[in-house]
Amino acid sequence: MAFQKRTAILFFAVSLTFASTALSSDLSRVLSNGTSPHFISESIVVQEGDSLVLPAGTVLRFAANAGIEIRGGSFAIAGTSANPVILESQDSSASWKGISIAENTPVILRGVQFQNAQVAISMENGVLELENAKLENSKTAAIIATNSLLHIRQAEFIKNRTALLLAENSNAGFTDLTVKENKIGLQSMQNTTIRIHRAHFSENEIALFVMDDSEISPSQTEIKSNRVGVLSLQELSSSLQNSTSENQTDFSSDLTTASTLVPNLEKKPANAEQQRAWKLSGTLAAEIGYHLVFMRKNRTHEDFISGKDTVKKGDRYENYFQIPGKFGNWYAEILAETADGKTIEFSADLSSDSWDKFRAHSVKTVYTDKFQEIVLGDFYPTGGELYLSGVNVLGASYALNLFENPLGESMLAFEIFGGETKAPKYLGKKNYASYKDYIEEGEAEPQSMILGGSVHLTPIHPLNFELGFIGSKDYKEDPFIRDGMSSRINTVNPSIDSKTFYADVSWKFLADALELRLQTALGVADTADAAMQRAINQVFYEAGISVSDFVKLRELMNNPKKIKTLSRQELLSLFNDNVALSPDEMRTELSRLITEAKKIQKEFEKEDPPETNLGDFEGQNLAFGLSLKYEKGNTAFEGYVKFLGDDFYSAGSPTQINNKREFGISLGQKILDFWKLDIQYDLQIENATNGNKNNIFGFGEGTNWGLFPDKNASWFDEHESDENRTHYIHTASLANRFDLTSRIAFDIRYAADYRTRNRPTRLYANYSASSGIYSDPWFQPSKKDNIIDVITEDDTLKIDADRFAYYYSLSKEPYLATRFEERLLKQKISAEIFLKLPHNDLRIGGTFAYRYDLSHFEKDSLIEKLDLSDKSFGILGYYFHGNDYAETSIPLSLTSKISSFRNHLNFMPRFKFYKAFSMREYEWNFSDCLEIELSKNFTTLFLEGSFREEIFRRSEENDALRELEIDAEGQITLRIHHSKALYSDWTLGAAYYYRPDNRSNEYKDFLGSASLHYEF
């Protein structure tokens, strides 16, 4: 697909590269740990509406001027004891910036190690939950918190200048801390309140530095073997005095002791007028550019027809890939804040091009103070994944926090939000999501509105309750602040009115090491269009398409022209990796299915919809999830269970699959100091309820309770022809990481994916000579005098008479085999080695995957004597092992830094071999990113390029197919720093997407742009 320059102007300006991909400004993602270590040359900024998650095992290495800034976005670290996330400097002799938290947004960091940061974590008006962490060698401080709430458990602070520095009414709770070999262990000032439980302060210059009326309450805590135990001018509590002993000096009031150790803090305004004064900061960016796009000409001798478009001979094919012409992007983020904690934030992300003259991707204003938050514009509310996994809303939200507990947590909070989740699309108007596409009959969409509210209760610290409601309604004729449409207009998706009630309870035990969480919800939706949706799904089921990815299918039904842009991997995910088609054949088949589904949709919409009742809740409207997490020391464990009824729906989780059960377990264990082990298993049961049987637990299709399957039950014969049967998906993995030395690490991982379900596939006898069935070796004559002739179009075959007689005797049978159970097993083993060399970091990996078909027929007695080949059984109805394949890839990356040069190179060849039809896939990817500092702190040159070639081959008797795809991209950018706060980027780029076997998809794209970035 064409490269997109739009995201380049956003202030994230990240030059983190891995596997030929630069981390773009669209940070709504989970960063892959499979390509670690990642190298960060400039700061990552997580803005409002963005999210970034670092999973277990991720390694980030930062340049001296780089860090992570949380500016209202969602950021989390999800490491484990056995497989932590590591954040460190690229050069051990230099320090990186660290993480800064500048908004009143909770940030949860678990299983993480900080090394060689300037300030590992700095926060103002922030909320931090830190678990299972290690912070080492911080040049200024490991944590600096101002007017913030902290809850830290199971953490080590070692060899930092200052381990913990808390100021200005900060409130903290510490459990299971080790604070050793620091200049200052804990510095508390300006009315902070700190509770310490089970902590050890040792070998520090100053263990605790207490000043400005701070309150520190330790329990089961030892302050021993330090140069100074407690340095303070104020009266100390008895608990603090009792915890301090066996230091060179237990208690001191001589502040000169700390004069060379305390990092300078910005002085805050003291009087009321200064406290109320607003301080402005922010980022502004603008970009203008031009895309020049050339499609291939139709050099054939006939007109080319694609849908409703006709390309005459000699004309250029239609461009559906890249919007040509002028474009512009504008981005702004402005923060106004006062010293007493009030903030007003405005952000806007806007664009314009020749197809969409003005588009507001996101515009938002947020007001926050100690007790409340008001949001106007675009936002993304989240909660429990069952009821509110996340939804984009254009509207407003209000949150009110009351009655803080001693930890600074709100004991009672209220929240309400509402707005538009989907704008209407009108018949005959532009479809802005797809270039050159107009809304046709059956593609219109109503306006979707949502309203939600919740009450949060924290009566005691380990216990949290949340009770809430979410409702939604679609509007055609009379939408809010939009033009309406006729009620007779056919829409692409069923209209949905819904309501959901939910409860979310969590309780922590064993000093917060063990957490039990229960989510439960009742959700009901208007079922007027349920029959239509099932009929549409049936089209995809019969073709083997995975409707579990119905989000992608809905997008394609809304935007059929996007089918042309799908990659082979995207197509395979829709076809369940179970197809012997080329990429172009899959696109053609998918287009046909989308067209057929739309025809069925129109037939249903001609009928009068049945009456619906949103007041009825039944058992299948229920969803619940139960999880148990334990994390302490070197062990991390999690188990979970989920149930989603067939009729459950929540507008807060619109992409969630209903009628599903899920069970999972994971274990992370640090075996030795250098060896970390992770084990995971997950079972997903899709379409659990089938044929009026509830299958409550999911394990017994065709039963009510679903505990034990009964394959001999009559239910299986009655429902054998059903397409949409229960689908069992087992996934398991075993991962090992070995940190052999500080410069050598090794990963090895095994993963398995096993899927089973019954399908209405049968074997039927085929007696046609032209079918090729008699060419099977089983029909070869065993005796020279027991032969019959079978005449084909091209030849006369001599076959065994007895075997032909037996085969022909089966002609009276309606079918040869039935009760088909599909069983597909995919196994993968991968290994990677990481080498840190002088001025270079090298990663070499290898992956081998094998997919094997274990399918069988439950009733197959008639074919027991038919020792046919797998290919011949394919003539009768099922090609056993027809889609078996082996696949291997060898990724390699090299990052080099020499003086003012930095280069990151990636190379990965991939090979895939199918058993059937001599199918082969060959692909290789190459990318390189070179950064040259032409003039220090003034001009920098970026040279980027990538190349991909993929070849698909298939040979079946006289039918041979070959498809070639080549993508070549290049870009050069000159960055000029006009001042410390202002820089500009000047970019030229070109891309060529070569498709010799599908000329209508071939094009060239030339790009020129200029952008300006300003911070204040």
Beta strands, then each sheet from edge to edge (+ up, - down):
strand 1: 17-18
strand 2: 21-22
strand 3: 29-30
strand 4: 38-40
strand 5: 44-47
strand 6: 51-55
strand 7: 59-62
strand 8: 67-71
strand 9: 74-78
strand 10: 85-89
strand 11: 98-101
strand 12: 106-115
strand 13: 119-124
strand 14: 127-136
strand 15: 141-146
strand 16: 149-158
strand 17: 162-167
strand 18: 171-180
strand 19: 184-188
strand 20: 193-202
strand 21: 206-210
strand 22: 215-219
strand 23: 222-223
strand 24: 228-232
strand 25: 249-252
strand 26: 278-295
strand 27: 304-306
strand 28: 309-311
strand 29: 325-338
strand 30: 343-353
strand 31: 359-368
strand 32: 372-379
strand 33: 393-404
strand 34: 410-422
strand 35: 447-460
strand 36: 463-475
strand 37: 498-509
strand 38: 514-525
strand 39: 622-632
strand 40: 635-644
strand 41: 660-672
strand 42: 675-686
strand 43: 727-739
strand 44: 744-759
strand 45: 787-791
strand 46: 796-800
strand 47: 818-837
strand 48: 840-853
strand 49: 856-859
strand 50: 885-889
strand 51: 892-898
strand 52: 901-914
strand 53: 920-935
strand 54: 939-956
strand 55: 959-977
strand 56: 982-994
strand 57: 1003-1015
sheet 1: 1+ 2-
sheet 2: 3+ 6+ 9+ 12+ 10+ 7+ 4+
sheet 3: 3+ 6+ 9+ 12+ 14+ 16+ 18+ 20+ 22+
sheet 4: 3+ 6+ 9+ 12+ 14+ 16+ 18+ 20+ 23+
sheet 5: 5+ 8+ 11+ 13+ 15+ 17+ 19+ 21+ 24+ 25+
sheet 6: 49+ 47- 44+ 43- 42+ 41- 40+ 39- 38+ 37- 36+ 35- 34+ 33- 32+ 31- 30+ 29- 26+ 57- 56+ 55- 54+ 53- 52+ 50- 48+ 51-
sheet 7: 27+ 28-
sheet 8: 45+ 46-
end
